Amino acid sequence: MSKRTILTTIIIPSLLISGLIIFLINNHQVVSGEIILDQTRIDFGTVPEWKGQVTKSVLIKNIGKRPVNIVNIQTGSVYVEMEGPRIIAAESDATFKVILNPEYLPDDVIPATAILYTDSIKTPQVYFSIVATAQRFASLSAEVCDFGEILPETSYEKRVKLYVNEPLNHQDIRLLPSEHPTLTWNISSDEDTDYYILSIQMRATKNDWKQNELISALLTVAFSNDRTLTLPIVGKFVAPIIAKPESLNFGVVNADSTPSLRFTLKSQSIFDVLDIQVPDSINVVEINDNNKSETVSLYYVRHFEVSWQAPQPPTLLREELTINTSIIPIRIPIYGYIHINQTDTPTLSQDSE
């Protein structure tokens, strides 16, 4: 067989057939399902959380030539559920229910993103967002009731507003008591306002009061529909008169010297100094005006100077200064040490204790 015959009868037809096959493969249209949503965002608006589930519908269309299987649905949150058929026929549509559980809605308005996973080549995943704002059955005007610093035998009161979004008789509102003995409370309503007032009182007797102890209690507001609100109550017991510094340290001093230090008494109420008890080698002099308290901001302040007539060594000073006031006694520890070879008074930060 000649080359010309081979070319015209075998090679050229083979090339033509191969090209046709490639053309048909590249231009073959894949028959597949394809789904679209009539909306990509569902907004529930503001939903009363105490009234139960709320439902909206979303229409899903299959515009393809084959059925589409819904393989999985992820709603992206614990407060949303979705129900609907698992197969959408070709060129048809289906209605899916979007169920919102407002009781589990967060306080912040953060959209949830739902994802539909399908077996469609064209639309393997379809997304849409869900937005809702919860209206709480009730709310308080404060997250925490902070009494701050608490003095003994002193009455304090804080008022917190209680908002209820349903008509309610305040007799149906219960205040569950705290175990803390210093707290009492009551609730009242006013016809001219749309809220209730929680009045929270605190008074610590001298038996209840412990200096620097932190107060932590919980007020629970209970409603007839089994809903509750909680209000943390905090504070700190502080001394009615504070000494600054809380201790005096002369450090290491020379024998026969007379070093001195100062301290201040501060109180939110005016007070008298009845007497001061000190060791024989210690002398205390008030350096403000003749037993009158200086007013600084919201405090009454009195200043004192303490001097030590240092005897011959070796002597370790470990004593206590007692100041009896008209409110409470104040005790201030005093430290110091005499060194025979010491020529200069060292800094007060040294501690011989």
C-alpha positions as CSV (number, residue, x, y, z in Angstrom):
1,M,0.0,0.0,0.0
2,S,1.4,3.4,-1.0
3,K,2.0,6.2,1.4
4,R,-0.7,8.2,-0.3
5,T,-3.2,5.5,0.3
6,I,-2.3,5.1,3.9
7,L,-2.6,8.8,4.4
8,T,-6.0,9.2,2.8
9,T,-7.6,6.0,4.1
10,I,-6.2,5.6,7.7
11,I,-4.4,8.6,9.1
12,I,-6.6,11.5,8.0
13,P,-9.9,9.7,9.0
14,S,-8.4,8.8,12.4
15,L,-7.4,12.4,13.0
16,L,-10.9,13.6,12.1
17,I,-12.6,11.1,14.3
18,S,-10.3,12.0,17.3
19,G,-11.0,15.7,16.8
20,L,-14.7,15.0,16.7
21,I,-14.5,13.0,19.9
22,I,-12.6,15.8,21.7
23,F,-15.1,18.4,20.5
24,L,-18.0,16.4,21.7
25,I,-16.4,15.8,25.1
26,N,-15.6,19.5,25.6
27,N,-19.0,20.6,24.6
28,H,-21.0,18.0,26.5
29,Q,-23.5,19.7,28.9
30,V,-23.6,18.1,32.4
31,V,-27.2,17.6,33.4
32,S,-27.4,18.5,37.1
33,G,-29.8,19.9,39.7
34,E,-29.3,23.5,40.9
35,I,-31.0,25.2,43.9
36,I,-31.6,28.8,44.7
37,L,-33.3,30.6,47.6
38,D,-36.0,33.2,47.3
39,Q,-34.2,35.1,50.1
40,T,-30.7,34.9,51.5
41,R,-31.6,36.7,54.8
42,I,-34.4,36.0,57.2
43,D,-35.0,38.7,59.8
44,F,-37.3,37.8,62.7
45,G,-37.1,41.3,64.2
46,T,-37.6,41.7,67.9
47,V,-39.0,38.5,69.5
48,P,-40.4,38.2,73.0
49,E,-38.4,35.4,74.5
50,W,-41.1,34.3,76.9
51,K,-43.7,33.5,74.2
52,G,-42.0,30.5,72.8
53,Q,-40.8,29.5,69.3
54,V,-41.3,31.6,66.2
55,T,-41.4,30.2,62.7
56,K,-40.7,31.7,59.3
57,S,-40.5,30.0,55.9
58,V,-38.0,30.1,53.1
59,L,-38.7,28.8,49.6
60,I,-36.0,26.8,47.9
61,K,-36.2,26.2,44.1
62,N,-34.5,23.5,42.0
63,I,-34.0,25.1,38.6
64,G,-31.9,22.1,37.3
65,K,-32.9,19.1,35.3
66,R,-32.2,16.5,38.0
67,P,-33.4,16.1,41.6
68,V,-31.2,17.6,44.4
69,N,-30.6,15.8,47.7
70,I,-30.2,17.9,50.8
71,V,-27.4,16.0,52.4
72,N,-27.1,18.0,55.6
73,I,-28.3,21.3,57.2
74,Q,-26.2,23.3,59.6
75,T,-28.0,26.3,61.2
76,G,-24.9,27.7,62.9
77,S,-26.5,28.3,66.3
78,V,-28.3,26.5,69.1
79,Y,-31.4,28.8,68.8
80,V,-32.3,27.9,65.2
81,E,-33.7,24.7,63.8
82,M,-34.7,24.0,60.2
83,E,-37.1,21.5,58.8
84,G,-37.9,20.5,55.2
85,P,-37.8,17.8,52.6
86,R,-34.6,16.0,51.9
87,I,-35.2,15.8,48.1
88,I,-36.2,18.6,45.8
89,A,-37.4,17.4,42.4
90,A,-36.2,18.8,39.2
91,E,-37.7,22.2,38.1
92,S,-39.7,22.4,41.3
93,D,-39.6,24.1,44.7
94,A,-40.0,23.2,48.4
95,T,-40.8,25.2,51.5
96,F,-38.5,24.9,54.5
97,K,-39.4,26.0,58.1
98,V,-36.9,28.1,60.0
99,I,-37.7,27.7,63.7
100,L,-36.4,30.2,66.2
101,N,-36.1,29.5,70.0
102,P,-35.8,33.1,71.4
103,E,-35.1,31.8,74.9
104,Y,-31.6,30.9,73.8
105,L,-30.9,34.1,71.8
106,P,-27.7,36.0,72.9
107,D,-28.0,39.6,74.0
108,D,-26.0,40.8,71.0
109,V,-27.5,40.8,67.6
110,I,-25.2,38.5,65.8
111,P,-26.5,36.9,62.6
112,A,-26.4,33.1,62.4
113,T,-25.3,31.6,59.1
114,A,-27.2,28.5,57.9
115,I,-25.6,26.1,55.3
116,L,-27.4,23.6,53.1
117,Y,-25.1,20.9,51.9
118,T,-26.4,19.2,48.6
119,D,-25.3,16.6,46.0
120,S,-25.6,19.2,43.3
121,I,-22.4,19.8,41.3
122,K,-23.5,23.4,40.6
123,T,-24.7,24.3,44.1
124,P,-23.0,21.9,46.6
125,Q,-23.4,24.5,49.4
126,V,-26.1,27.2,49.8
127,Y,-25.8,29.9,52.5
128,F,-28.3,32.3,54.1
129,S,-28.3,34.3,57.3
130,I,-30.8,34.5,60.2
131,V,-31.1,37.6,62.4
132,A,-33.2,38.2,65.5
133,T,-33.3,40.3,68.6
134,A,-34.6,38.9,71.9
135,Q,-36.9,41.0,74.1
136,R,-36.4,39.7,77.6
137,F,-39.3,39.2,79.9
138,A,-37.6,41.4,82.5
139,S,-34.4,43.3,83.0
140,L,-32.5,45.3,85.6
141,S,-31.0,48.7,85.3
142,A,-27.7,47.5,86.9
143,E,-25.7,44.4,86.4
144,V,-24.1,44.6,89.9
145,C,-25.2,46.3,93.1
146,D,-21.9,47.6,94.5
147,F,-22.0,49.2,98.0
148,G,-18.3,50.0,97.9
149,E,-16.7,50.5,101.3
150,I,-18.9,49.5,104.3
151,L,-18.5,51.0,107.8
152,P,-19.9,49.4,110.9
153,E,-23.2,50.6,112.4
154,T,-23.9,52.6,109.2
155,S,-27.0,52.3,107.0
156,Y,-26.7,52.1,103.2
157,E,-29.3,51.9,100.4
158,K,-29.1,51.2,96.7
159,R,-32.0,51.5,94.3
160,V,-32.2,49.4,91.1
161,K,-35.0,49.7,88.5
162,L,-36.8,46.5,87.4
163,Y,-38.4,46.6,83.9
164,V,-41.1,44.0,83.1
165,N,-42.3,43.7,79.5
166,E,-45.7,42.2,80.4
167,P,-48.5,43.6,82.6
168,L,-47.8,42.1,86.0
169,N,-48.9,42.7,89.6
170,H,-45.9,43.3,91.8
171,Q,-47.4,40.9,94.3
172,D,-46.5,38.2,91.8
173,I,-42.8,39.2,92.1
174,R,-40.8,37.5,94.8
175,L,-37.4,38.5,96.2
176,L,-35.6,35.4,97.3
177,P,-33.5,36.2,100.3
178,S,-29.7,36.1,100.5
179,E,-28.0,34.3,103.4
180,H,-26.0,37.4,104.2
181,P,-27.3,38.8,107.6
182,T,-26.6,42.5,106.8
183,L,-28.9,42.7,103.7
184,T,-32.6,43.5,103.5
185,W,-34.7,44.6,100.4
186,N,-38.2,45.4,99.2
187,I,-40.0,46.1,95.9
188,S,-42.3,49.0,95.1
189,S,-44.2,50.3,92.1
190,D,-45.2,53.7,90.9
191,E,-48.3,54.4,88.7
192,D,-46.4,57.2,87.0
193,T,-43.5,55.0,85.8
194,D,-43.2,51.8,83.8
195,Y,-40.8,50.1,86.1
196,Y,-40.5,48.8,89.7
197,I,-38.0,49.9,92.3
198,L,-35.8,47.4,94.2
199,S,-34.6,49.0,97.4
200,I,-31.6,47.2,98.8
201,Q,-30.4,48.1,102.3
202,M,-27.2,47.1,104.1
203,R,-26.3,47.7,107.7
204,A,-23.5,45.8,109.5
205,T,-23.4,45.7,113.3
206,K,-20.1,45.5,115.1
207,N,-20.7,41.8,115.5
208,D,-21.2,41.3,111.7
209,W,-18.4,43.6,110.6
210,K,-14.9,42.2,110.0
211,Q,-12.3,44.5,108.7
212,N,-11.3,44.1,105.0
213,E,-13.8,41.2,104.5
214,L,-15.4,41.1,101.1
215,I,-19.2,41.0,100.8
216,S,-20.7,38.7,98.1
217,A,-24.4,37.9,98.0
218,L,-27.0,37.3,95.3
219,L,-30.5,38.7,95.1
220,T,-32.9,36.6,93.0
221,V,-36.0,38.1,91.5
222,A,-38.6,35.4,90.8
223,F,-41.7,35.7,88.6
224,S,-44.9,33.7,88.5
225,N,-44.0,32.2,85.1
226,D,-40.9,30.5,86.6
227,R,-38.5,33.1,85.1
228,T,-35.8,34.6,87.3
229,L,-33.3,37.5,87.4
230,T,-30.2,37.6,89.5
231,L,-28.4,40.6,90.9
232,P,-24.9,40.2,92.5
233,I,-24.4,42.4,95.6
234,V,-20.8,43.2,96.5
235,G,-19.0,45.5,99.0
236,K,-16.1,45.5,101.4
237,F,-16.0,46.1,105.1
238,V,-13.5,48.8,106.0
239,A,-12.4,50.4,109.2
240,P,-14.2,53.7,110.1
241,I,-10.8,55.2,110.9
242,I,-7.8,54.3,108.8
243,A,-4.2,54.7,109.9
244,K,-1.6,55.5,107.2
245,P,0.9,54.0,107.3
246,E,-0.4,50.9,109.1
247,S,2.9,50.4,110.8
248,L,6.0,52.5,111.7
249,N,9.5,51.4,111.1
250,F,12.5,53.5,112.3
251,G,14.9,51.1,110.8
252,V,18.5,51.1,112.2
253,V,19.4,54.3,114.1
254,N,22.1,55.7,116.3
255,A,22.1,55.5,120.0
256,D,21.0,58.6,121.9
257,S,19.4,60.0,118.6
258,T,15.7,61.0,118.3
259,P,14.4,59.9,115.0
260,S,10.8,60.7,114.1
261,L,8.1,59.5,111.8
262,R,4.6,60.6,110.9
263,F,1.2,59.0,110.5
264,T,-2.3,60.1,109.6
265,L,-5.7,59.1,110.8
266,K,-8.5,59.4,108.2
267,S,-12.3,58.9,108.6
268,Q,-15.5,59.7,106.8
269,S,-17.0,61.1,110.0
270,I,-15.6,63.5,112.5
271,F,-13.9,61.9,115.5
272,D,-12.1,62.7,118.8
273,V,-8.8,61.3,120.0
274,L,-9.4,60.3,123.7
275,D,-5.9,59.2,124.7
276,I,-2.8,57.7,123.2
277,Q,-0.9,54.8,124.9
278,V,2.8,54.6,124.1
279,P,6.0,53.0,125.6
280,D,8.2,55.2,127.7
281,S,10.7,55.9,125.0
282,I,8.1,57.0,122.5
283,N,6.5,60.4,122.3
284,V,3.5,61.2,120.1
285,V,2.5,64.8,119.2
286,E,-0.5,65.9,117.1
287,I,0.8,68.3,114.5
288,N,-2.5,69.8,113.2
289,D,-4.4,72.5,114.9
290,N,-5.4,71.7,118.5
291,N,-7.3,68.5,118.1
292,K,-9.3,69.8,115.1
293,S,-9.8,67.5,112.2
294,E,-8.6,68.8,108.8
295,T,-11.2,68.1,106.1
296,V,-9.7,66.7,102.9
297,S,-12.3,65.8,100.2
298,L,-14.9,63.6,101.9
299,Y,-12.6,62.7,104.8
300,Y,-11.6,64.1,108.2
301,V,-7.9,63.9,108.6
302,R,-5.6,64.3,111.7
303,H,-1.8,64.2,111.5
304,F,0.7,62.9,114.2
305,E,4.4,62.8,114.7
306,V,6.1,59.9,116.6
307,S,9.6,60.4,118.0
308,W,11.8,57.7,119.6
309,Q,14.4,58.6,122.2
310,A,16.8,55.8,121.3
311,P,18.6,54.4,124.4
312,Q,22.0,52.8,124.5
313,P,22.4,49.5,122.5
314,P,21.7,46.7,122.0
315,T,17.9,47.5,121.9
316,L,15.3,46.1,119.6
317,L,12.1,48.2,119.4
318,R,9.0,46.1,118.9
319,E,6.1,47.9,120.5
320,E,2.6,49.0,119.7
321,L,1.0,52.4,119.7
322,T,-2.7,52.5,120.8
323,I,-4.9,55.4,120.0
324,N,-8.3,55.4,121.6
325,T,-10.8,57.4,119.5
326,S,-14.5,58.2,119.9
327,I,-15.2,55.6,117.3
328,I,-12.8,52.7,117.6
329,P,-9.3,52.1,119.0
330,I,-6.4,52.1,116.5
331,R,-3.3,50.0,117.0
332,I,-0.1,50.8,115.1
333,P,3.0,48.5,115.4
334,I,6.4,50.3,115.9
335,Y,9.7,48.8,114.9
336,G,13.4,49.9,115.2
337,Y,16.9,48.8,116.1
338,I,19.9,50.7,117.6
339,H,23.4,50.0,116.2
340,I,26.4,51.3,118.1
341,N,28.5,51.9,115.0
342,Q,25.8,53.5,113.0
343,T,26.6,57.1,112.1
344,D,23.8,57.9,109.7
345,T,20.1,57.2,109.9
346,P,19.3,54.7,107.2
347,T,16.3,54.8,105.0
348,L,12.9,53.9,106.6
349,S,12.5,50.9,104.2
350,Q,14.8,48.8,106.3
351,D,12.9,46.3,108.4
352,S,14.5,44.7,111.5
353,E,11.6,42.5,112.1
